[in-house]
């Protein structure tokens, strides 16, 4: 039995198209290492409703798990880690699309090293708390009542999120040992805000791993593992043309398909004043729009 379980989430509300895109990328790009594919069906009240999905999956050996449509991505990941017995898990959300060969091997080479507790295809420094402060600083003429609300809101956000740089691995595509994920504390996730807290809050997945005195890395197509202080140089998430991105998702596509203004804004959210290669970004974007 392989020591790696690759868990891909399939949500009923998304329809079969995201699964089809994932499987096309999964077929095109070899993982580079032996593993089992696990499909978590989320929000299917009856198994017969998965027939179109099973037809897409027919060429692939896989294991399956059925969960209710609650807890966003995180709850199904936690359930799968307890239900299946693997040394390592790689979790891929519903919109994940693999972009390079040996993608799993590249992540495994780092997660299997002593002292490394979490690796991901993308990471960010974004802080919702700092975003609120920046909003207040940059909008001088907002109505008084709105300003007072935002000031109160910022104090609440300060309790929940660290200021920039708020290091966190994004949970769209990450790899972790079964031992570590079973040690992770996960509060009940009911709303999107709860999922944001698990991803980037003060008690987030990344923060819990770091408190175990373990390192967290972003892994790119180039096979390099980037320490948190160098994530902004990795060219993976909301940077330049994301040429080093190993696994895409709806958020990386949002950036890639955005205009220059959108890309600048997202780049600043993720990296603050550490705007990496913005000149090349704008040049390439203009060239793309002219072609």
C-alpha positions as CSV (number, residue, x, y, z in Angstrom):
1,X,0.0,0.0,0.0
2,X,1.4,3.5,-0.9
3,X,2.2,5.8,2.0
4,X,0.5,8.8,0.3
5,X,-3.2,9.5,-0.1
6,X,-4.2,12.2,-2.6
7,X,-7.6,13.6,-1.5
8,X,-9.6,15.5,-4.1
9,X,-12.9,17.1,-3.0
10,X,-15.9,16.8,-5.4
11,X,-18.8,19.1,-4.4
12,X,-22.3,18.4,-5.7
13,X,-23.1,22.1,-6.1
14,X,-20.2,22.6,-8.5
15,X,-21.3,20.1,-11.0
16,X,-19.0,17.6,-12.8
17,X,-17.0,20.2,-14.8
18,X,-14.4,20.9,-12.1
19,X,-13.8,17.2,-11.7
20,X,-13.4,16.8,-15.4
21,X,-10.8,19.5,-15.5
22,X,-8.9,18.0,-12.5
23,X,-8.9,14.5,-14.1
24,X,-7.6,15.9,-17.4
25,X,-4.7,17.6,-15.5
26,X,-4.2,14.5,-13.4
27,X,-3.9,12.4,-16.5
28,X,-1.6,14.8,-18.3
29,X,0.8,15.3,-15.5
30,X,2.2,12.2,-13.8
31,X,2.5,12.5,-10.0
32,X,6.0,11.0,-10.0
33,X,5.4,8.8,-6.9
34,X,3.1,6.0,-6.0
35,X,-0.1,7.1,-4.2
36,X,-3.8,6.3,-3.9
37,X,-6.5,8.7,-5.2
38,X,-9.3,9.4,-2.8
39,X,-12.4,11.2,-4.0
40,X,-14.5,12.8,-1.3
41,X,-18.1,13.3,-2.5
42,X,-19.5,16.3,-0.6
43,X,-23.2,17.1,-0.5
44,X,-24.7,14.2,-2.5
45,X,-27.9,13.2,-0.7
46,X,-28.0,9.9,-2.7
47,X,-25.2,7.9,-4.2
48,X,-27.1,7.5,-7.5
49,X,-26.5,11.3,-8.0
50,X,-22.8,10.6,-8.4
51,X,-23.3,8.5,-11.6
52,X,-22.0,11.2,-14.0
53,X,-18.9,11.6,-11.7
54,X,-18.3,7.9,-11.6
55,X,-18.3,7.8,-15.3
56,X,-15.6,10.4,-15.4
57,X,-13.7,8.4,-12.8
58,X,-14.1,5.0,-14.5
59,X,-10.6,4.9,-16.0
60,X,-9.0,5.6,-12.6
61,X,-8.6,3.4,-9.5
62,X,-9.8,5.3,-6.6
63,X,-11.3,5.2,-3.1
64,X,-14.3,7.2,-2.1
65,X,-15.9,8.8,0.9
66,X,-19.2,10.6,1.2
67,X,-19.7,13.6,3.5
68,X,-22.5,16.2,4.1
69,X,-22.2,19.6,2.6
70,X,-20.9,21.5,5.6
71,X,-17.5,22.7,6.7
72,X,-16.3,24.0,3.4
73,X,-13.1,22.2,2.3
74,X,-11.6,21.8,5.8
75,X,-14.1,19.5,7.5
76,X,-13.9,16.9,4.7
77,X,-10.1,17.0,4.8
78,X,-10.2,16.3,8.6
79,X,-12.7,13.5,8.2
80,X,-10.7,11.9,5.4
81,X,-7.5,12.0,7.4
82,X,-9.2,10.0,10.2
83,X,-11.0,7.6,7.9
84,X,-8.0,6.5,5.8
85,X,-4.7,5.2,7.0
86,X,-1.8,6.9,5.1
87,X,1.5,8.3,6.4
88,X,1.0,11.5,4.3
89,X,-2.0,13.2,2.8
90,X,-2.1,15.7,-0.1
91,X,-5.4,17.7,-0.2
92,X,-6.7,19.3,-3.3
93,X,-9.8,21.4,-3.4
94,X,-12.6,21.2,-6.0
95,X,-11.1,23.7,-8.4
96,X,-7.5,22.3,-8.3
97,X,-5.8,21.8,-11.7
98,X,-2.3,20.2,-11.8
99,X,0.2,22.2,-13.9
100,X,3.4,20.1,-13.9
101,X,4.9,16.6,-14.0
102,X,6.1,15.1,-10.7
103,X,3.9,17.5,-8.8
104,X,3.3,15.1,-5.9
105,X,7.0,14.0,-5.8
106,X,8.1,17.6,-5.5
107,X,5.9,18.2,-2.5
108,X,6.8,14.8,-1.0
109,X,10.5,15.4,-1.1
110,X,10.0,18.2,1.4
111,X,7.2,17.0,3.6
112,X,9.1,13.7,4.2
113,X,12.1,15.6,5.6
114,X,12.5,16.0,9.4
115,X,11.4,19.3,10.7
116,X,9.0,20.2,7.9
117,X,5.4,20.1,8.9
118,X,3.5,21.6,6.0
119,X,4.0,22.3,2.3
120,X,1.7,23.9,-0.2
121,X,1.5,25.0,-3.8
122,X,0.7,28.5,-2.6
123,X,1.2,30.7,0.4
124,X,0.4,34.3,1.3
125,X,1.2,37.1,3.7
126,X,-2.3,38.6,3.5
127,X,-3.8,39.8,6.8
128,X,-7.6,40.6,6.9
129,X,-6.8,42.9,9.9
130,X,-4.2,44.9,8.0
131,X,-6.5,45.0,5.0
132,X,-9.1,46.8,7.2
133,X,-6.4,49.3,8.5
134,X,-5.3,50.0,4.9
135,X,-8.9,50.7,3.9
136,X,-9.3,53.2,6.7
137,X,-6.0,54.9,5.9
138,X,-6.7,55.2,2.2
139,X,-10.3,56.4,2.3
140,X,-10.3,59.8,4.0
141,X,-13.8,60.9,3.1
142,X,-15.9,58.0,4.1
143,X,-19.1,58.8,6.2
144,X,-18.5,59.1,9.9
145,X,-20.9,56.3,10.8
146,X,-19.1,54.0,8.4
147,X,-15.7,55.0,9.7
148,X,-16.8,54.2,13.3
149,X,-18.0,50.8,12.2
150,X,-14.8,50.1,10.4
151,X,-12.7,51.2,13.5
152,X,-14.7,48.8,15.7
153,X,-14.5,46.1,13.1
154,X,-10.7,46.5,12.9
155,X,-10.4,46.0,16.7
156,X,-12.3,42.7,16.4
157,X,-10.2,41.6,13.4
158,X,-7.1,42.3,15.5
159,X,-8.2,39.7,18.0
160,X,-8.5,37.0,15.2
161,X,-5.7,37.7,12.7
162,X,-2.1,38.6,13.0
163,X,-1.0,41.8,11.2
164,X,0.9,41.7,7.9
165,X,3.0,39.6,7.1
166,X,0.5,37.0,8.2
167,X,2.3,33.8,7.0
168,X,-0.1,31.1,5.9
169,X,-0.2,28.2,3.4
170,X,-3.4,28.3,1.4
171,X,-5.5,25.2,1.8
172,X,-6.3,24.7,-1.9
173,X,-3.4,22.3,-2.3
174,X,-1.2,21.2,0.6
175,X,0.6,18.2,1.9
176,X,0.9,17.1,5.6
177,X,1.6,14.0,7.6
178,X,-1.2,12.1,9.1
179,X,0.4,12.4,12.5
180,X,0.4,16.2,12.3
181,X,-3.0,16.7,10.8
182,X,-4.5,14.6,13.5
183,X,-3.0,16.9,16.1
184,X,-4.6,20.0,14.5
185,X,-7.4,21.7,16.4
186,X,-10.2,22.7,14.1
187,X,-13.2,24.7,15.5
188,X,-16.6,24.2,13.9
189,X,-16.6,25.7,10.4
190,X,-20.0,27.0,9.5
191,X,-19.4,30.2,7.5
192,X,-16.8,31.3,5.0
193,X,-15.3,33.5,7.7
194,X,-14.6,30.4,9.8
195,X,-12.7,28.9,6.9
196,X,-10.6,32.0,6.5
197,X,-9.8,31.8,10.2
198,X,-8.6,28.2,9.8
199,X,-6.5,29.2,6.8
200,X,-5.0,32.5,8.0
201,X,-6.2,33.3,11.6
202,X,-4.2,33.2,14.8
203,X,-5.1,29.6,15.3
204,X,-4.7,28.7,11.7
205,X,-3.3,25.4,10.3
206,X,0.0,27.1,9.5
207,X,0.3,28.7,12.9
208,X,-0.4,25.4,14.7
209,X,2.3,23.7,12.6
210,X,4.8,26.5,13.4
211,X,4.0,26.2,17.1
212,X,5.1,22.6,16.8
213,X,8.5,24.1,15.8
214,X,8.2,22.8,12.3
215,X,8.8,24.7,9.0
216,X,6.2,25.5,6.4
217,X,7.2,25.7,2.7
218,X,5.8,26.7,-0.6
219,X,6.8,24.3,-3.4
220,X,7.0,25.4,-7.0
221,X,7.3,23.9,-10.4
222,X,11.0,24.4,-10.1
223,X,11.1,21.7,-7.4
224,X,12.4,24.3,-4.8
225,X,11.0,24.6,-1.3
226,X,10.6,28.3,-0.4
227,X,10.8,29.3,3.3
228,X,8.1,31.7,4.5
229,X,10.3,34.8,4.3
230,X,10.9,34.0,0.6
231,X,7.3,33.1,-0.6
232,X,7.0,36.5,-2.3
233,X,9.9,35.4,-4.5
234,X,8.4,32.1,-5.5
235,X,6.4,33.4,-8.4
236,X,3.4,31.1,-7.5
237,X,0.5,33.1,-6.1
238,X,-0.6,36.6,-7.2
239,X,2.9,37.4,-8.5
240,X,4.1,38.2,-12.1
241,X,2.6,35.5,-14.3
242,X,2.6,32.8,-11.7
243,X,4.9,30.8,-13.9
244,X,6.2,28.7,-11.1
245,X,2.7,27.6,-9.9
246,X,2.4,23.9,-9.3
247,X,-1.4,23.6,-8.8
248,X,-3.9,26.2,-10.0
249,X,-7.3,27.0,-8.5
250,X,-10.1,29.6,-8.9
251,X,-8.1,32.2,-7.0
252,X,-4.9,31.9,-9.0
253,X,-7.1,32.0,-12.2
254,X,-8.8,35.2,-10.9
255,X,-5.4,36.8,-10.8
256,X,-4.2,35.4,-14.1
257,X,-7.4,36.5,-16.0
258,X,-7.5,39.9,-14.3
259,X,-6.5,43.3,-15.8
260,X,-3.4,45.1,-14.6
261,X,-5.4,47.0,-12.0
262,X,-6.8,43.8,-10.5
263,X,-3.4,42.1,-10.6
264,X,-1.8,45.1,-8.8
265,X,-4.5,45.0,-6.1
266,X,-4.3,41.3,-5.5
267,X,-0.5,41.4,-5.5
268,X,-0.6,44.1,-2.8
269,X,-3.2,42.1,-0.7
270,X,-0.9,39.1,-0.7
271,X,2.5,40.7,-0.5
272,X,2.1,44.3,0.7
273,X,5.0,46.5,-0.4
274,X,7.0,43.4,-1.5
275,X,5.7,43.8,-5.0
276,X,7.7,41.3,-6.9
277,X,8.5,41.9,-10.6
278,X,5.6,44.2,-11.1
279,X,7.3,45.8,-14.1
280,X,7.5,42.4,-15.8
281,X,3.9,41.7,-14.7
282,X,2.5,44.8,-16.4
283,X,4.7,44.4,-19.5
284,X,3.6,40.8,-20.0
285,X,0.0,41.6,-19.4
286,X,0.0,44.4,-22.0
287,X,1.7,42.0,-24.4
288,X,-1.0,39.4,-23.8
289,X,-3.8,41.9,-24.3
290,X,-2.1,43.2,-27.6
291,X,-1.8,39.7,-29.0
